[in-house]
Amino acid sequence: MNLRRDVFQAIADPTRRAILLLLTSQAMTAGAIASNFNTARPTVSKHLQILIECELLKQEQNGREIHYEINVDKMKIVAEFLEPFRQMWEDKFNKLEAVMKTYQAKK
């Protein structure tokens, strides 16, 4: 049975999150990505394959090299899922800030 991974399984791994962070600024080859980790290149390639399966990364052939880049459309799904949580924490911090300002004003 072939289980298909989803986006959230892919980003659960710290190495894959680190790969995504690396690719936020530019597309990179597998070798360039692997040079940022103290693991074997096949291990990084496996992480890249998982990110591709989940469509978080796109591959582009450029001559003999394959460049990996973030699939922005798929990352939007993650951002949309996280937005209510971000808003919840922002509301909590705003309430805390209001309490602290009230406390400071009473001093």
Backbone as CSV, one residue per row, in Angstrom:
resi,resn,N_x,N_y,N_z,CA_x,CA_y,CA_z,C_x,C_y,C_z
1,MET,0.844,-1.187,0.000,0.000,0.000,0.000,0.886,1.246,0.000
2,ASN,0.663,2.131,-0.933,1.459,3.343,-1.071,0.722,4.501,-0.405
3,LEU,1.246,4.954,0.713,0.624,6.074,1.424,1.159,7.383,0.880
4,ARG,0.281,8.254,0.546,0.689,9.564,0.040,0.873,10.513,1.227
5,ARG,2.010,11.152,1.265,2.288,12.105,2.340,1.532,13.395,2.071
6,ASP,1.218,14.101,3.129,0.614,15.408,2.928,1.600,16.493,3.349
7,VAL,1.222,17.714,3.102,2.081,18.870,3.364,2.521,18.918,4.824
8,PHE,1.617,18.622,5.726,1.928,18.757,7.140,2.857,17.647,7.635
9,GLN,2.777,16.479,7.040,3.758,15.436,7.346,5.135,15.877,6.860
10,ALA,5.166,16.497,5.716,6.447,16.939,5.150,7.111,17.996,6.018
11,ILE,6.352,18.954,6.485,6.967,20.035,7.270,7.150,19.661,8.738
12,ALA,6.718,18.459,9.124,6.928,18.005,10.502,8.406,17.721,10.775
13,ASP,9.163,17.457,9.741,10.578,17.120,9.903,11.437,18.383,9.917
14,PRO,12.310,18.543,10.914,13.136,19.757,11.004,14.083,19.953,9.819
15,THR,14.598,18.866,9.262,15.491,19.004,8.105,14.723,19.548,6.912
16,ARG,13.522,19.058,6.698,12.732,19.549,5.568,12.332,21.011,5.777
17,ARG,12.053,21.384,7.014,11.763,22.809,7.271,13.001,23.648,6.982
18,ALA,14.164,23.146,7.347,15.415,23.878,7.083,15.651,24.010,5.581
19,ILE,15.340,22.967,4.824,15.475,23.033,3.365,14.550,24.109,2.806
20,LEU,13.313,24.125,3.281,12.372,25.150,2.808,12.881,26.554,3.131
21,LEU,13.444,26.729,4.316,13.988,28.047,4.684,15.149,28.429,3.770
22,LEU,15.997,27.465,3.443,17.115,27.735,2.523,16.616,28.231,1.173
23,LEU,15.512,27.662,0.726,15.014,27.967,-0.610,14.118,29.200,-0.664
24,THR,13.931,29.873,0.454,13.094,31.076,0.429,13.743,32.206,-0.356
25,SER,15.066,32.220,-0.408,15.737,33.335,-1.084,16.112,33.035,-2.532
26,GLN,16.314,31.750,-2.847,16.733,31.420,-4.218,16.571,29.935,-4.483
27,ALA,16.473,29.582,-5.756,16.469,28.177,-6.170,17.889,27.641,-6.015
28,MET,18.001,26.361,-5.688,19.312,25.754,-5.465,19.334,24.342,-6.020
29,THR,20.538,23.860,-6.321,20.714,22.466,-6.731,20.739,21.587,-5.480
30,ALA,20.578,20.289,-5.689,20.622,19.348,-4.564,21.971,19.418,-3.853
31,GLY,23.044,19.546,-4.629,24.374,19.642,-4.026,24.536,20.878,-3.166
32,ALA,24.024,21.996,-3.647,24.106,23.239,-2.868,23.283,23.131,-1.594
33,ILE,22.136,22.491,-1.695,21.299,22.298,-0.507,22.013,21.374,0.473
34,ALA,22.530,20.256,-0.031,23.187,19.266,0.825,24.404,19.836,1.544
35,SER,25.084,20.794,0.921,26.282,21.368,1.550,25.968,22.127,2.836
36,ASN,24.702,22.388,3.093,24.293,23.088,4.306,23.976,22.137,5.463
37,PHE,24.129,20.827,5.249,23.763,19.841,6.255,24.911,18.879,6.511
38,ASN,24.973,18.361,7.722,25.994,17.370,8.089,25.434,15.959,7.919
39,THR,24.765,15.717,6.811,24.229,14.393,6.512,24.663,14.017,5.099
40,ALA,24.516,12.752,4.795,24.885,12.272,3.463,23.948,12.860,2.418
41,ARG,24.487,13.060,1.234,23.677,13.635,0.155,22.432,12.796,-0.163
42,PRO,22.506,11.455,-0.138,21.281,10.670,-0.379,20.176,10.959,0.652
43,THR,20.572,11.274,1.867,19.589,11.618,2.892,18.880,12.914,2.520
44,VAL,19.638,13.902,2.085,19.044,15.171,1.646,18.172,14.940,0.418
45,SER,18.628,14.086,-0.488,17.834,13.775,-1.682,16.495,13.157,-1.307
46,LYS,16.484,12.303,-0.291,15.224,11.704,0.172,14.286,12.795,0.699
47,HIS,14.827,13.737,1.465,14.014,14.853,1.967,13.464,15.678,0.797
48,LEU,14.300,15.917,-0.204,13.848,16.664,-1.378,12.717,15.922,-2.090
49,GLN,12.864,14.613,-2.199,11.831,13.816,-2.867,10.495,13.906,-2.128
50,ILE,10.537,13.872,-0.811,9.311,13.991,-0.018,8.675,15.360,-0.235
51,LEU,9.479,16.400,-0.251,8.955,17.754,-0.470,8.359,17.892,-1.868
52,ILE,8.937,17.208,-2.837,8.400,17.223,-4.205,7.083,16.448,-4.263
53,GLU,7.050,15.278,-3.614,5.821,14.479,-3.587,4.646,15.276,-3.017
54,CYS,4.943,16.102,-2.028,3.906,16.918,-1.388,3.672,18.231,-2.127
55,GLU,4.401,18.417,-3.206,4.300,19.597,-4.060,4.705,20.896,-3.361
56,LEU,5.528,20.779,-2.311,6.058,21.983,-1.669,7.246,22.544,-2.447
57,LEU,7.886,21.676,-3.237,9.000,22.100,-4.078,8.685,21.792,-5.528
58,LYS,9.269,22.603,-6.398,9.226,22.363,-7.839,10.656,22.139,-8.303
59,GLN,10.803,21.347,-9.349,12.111,21.108,-9.964,12.146,21.778,-11.321
60,GLU,13.293,22.360,-11.630,13.459,22.937,-12.957,14.806,22.493,-13.505
61,GLN,14.765,21.850,-14.654,15.988,21.400,-15.304,16.652,22.607,-15.962
62,ASN,17.930,22.809,-15.666,18.696,23.901,-16.240,20.010,23.304,-16.736
63,GLY,20.024,22.904,-17.999,21.193,22.191,-18.518,21.264,20.825,-17.868
64,ARG,22.395,20.514,-17.265,22.568,19.232,-16.584,22.114,19.282,-15.140
65,GLU,21.834,20.453,-14.639,21.473,20.605,-13.230,19.969,20.725,-13.039
66,ILE,19.531,20.237,-11.903,18.137,20.414,-11.491,18.135,21.399,-10.336
67,HIS,17.367,22.449,-10.497,17.225,23.444,-9.433,15.893,23.224,-8.735
68,TYR,15.924,23.352,-7.422,14.733,23.189,-6.606,14.291,24.565,-6.117
69,GLU,12.993,24.783,-6.164,12.458,26.044,-5.665,11.131,25.788,-4.967
70,ILE,10.753,26.705,-4.115,9.510,26.579,-3.359,8.316,26.756,-4.283
71,ASN,7.319,25.923,-4.070,6.042,26.052,-4.764,5.170,26.968,-3.901
72,VAL,5.159,28.228,-4.245,4.480,29.250,-3.437,2.995,28.941,-3.264
73,ASP,2.353,28.446,-4.312,0.929,28.150,-4.220,0.638,27.109,-3.144
74,LYS,1.460,26.085,-3.064,1.258,25.041,-2.056,1.586,25.564,-0.659
75,MET,2.576,26.446,-0.555,2.923,27.016,0.747,1.787,27.894,1.276
76,LYS,0.988,28.453,0.373,-0.154,29.255,0.800,-1.147,28.418,1.589
77,ILE,-1.258,27.141,1.261,-2.149,26.251,2.008,-1.709,26.168,3.467
78,VAL,-0.416,26.064,3.678,0.125,26.014,5.033,-0.158,27.338,5.749
79,ALA,0.110,28.441,5.065,-0.114,29.755,5.660,-1.582,29.968,6.015
80,GLU,-2.476,29.540,5.134,-3.911,29.693,5.397,-4.342,28.853,6.593
81,PHE,-3.772,27.674,6.724,-4.099,26.822,7.872,-3.614,27.461,9.170
82,LEU,-2.425,28.052,9.141,-1.831,28.624,10.350,-2.415,29.986,10.738
83,GLU,-3.053,30.666,9.816,-3.545,32.022,10.061,-4.441,32.139,11.295
84,PRO,-5.413,31.261,11.513,-6.232,31.408,12.733,-5.411,31.298,14.016
85,PHE,-4.372,30.462,13.994,-3.519,30.325,15.173,-2.682,31.582,15.379
86,ARG,-2.172,32.135,14.281,-1.409,33.385,14.376,-2.288,34.491,14.936
87,GLN,-3.504,34.560,14.452,-4.445,35.580,14.915,-4.759,35.380,16.398
88,MET,-4.944,34.132,16.821,-5.224,33.843,18.220,-4.091,34.362,19.105
89,TRP,-2.834,34.061,18.720,-1.698,34.511,19.524,-1.548,36.027,19.485
90,GLU,-1.814,36.621,18.352,-1.748,38.081,18.262,-2.771,38.712,19.205
91,ASP,-3.972,38.167,19.250,-5.003,38.672,20.170,-4.568,38.517,21.622
92,LYS,-3.989,37.373,21.958,-3.528,37.145,23.327,-2.419,38.135,23.712
93,PHE,-1.481,38.367,22.789,-0.402,39.319,23.082,-0.938,40.748,23.193
94,ASN,-1.906,41.100,22.379,-2.512,42.430,22.477,-3.204,42.612,23.823
95,LYS,-3.893,41.590,24.298,-4.553,41.658,25.610,-3.518,41.776,26.718
96,LEU,-2.445,41.010,26.612,-1.380,41.088,27.604,-0.748,42.474,27.608
97,GLU,-0.520,43.031,26.432,0.039,44.371,26.335,-0.880,45.399,26.979
98,ALA,-2.182,45.270,26.764,-3.150,46.197,27.373,-3.118,46.085,28.892
99,VAL,-3.021,44.872,29.408,-2.949,44.676,30.862,-1.675,45.305,31.411
100,MET,-0.574,45.113,30.710,0.700,45.675,31.185,0.675,47.200,31.153
101,LYS,0.065,47.788,30.116,-0.030,49.249,30.040,-0.897,49.782,31.173
102,THR,-1.977,49.085,31.466,-2.864,49.492,32.579,-2.105,49.413,33.888
103,TYR,-1.344,48.349,34.069,-0.562,48.181,35.279,0.488,49.279,35.404
104,GLN,1.179,49.614,34.306,2.193,50.657,34.323,1.578,52.015,34.621
105,ALA,0.375,52.265,34.091,-0.289,53.545,34.310,-0.695,53.731,35.765
106,LYS,-0.974,52.652,36.483,-1.376,52.706,37.879,-0.204,52.911,38.813
107,LYS,1.004,52.693,38.349,2.197,52.849,39.199,2.500,54.277,39.493
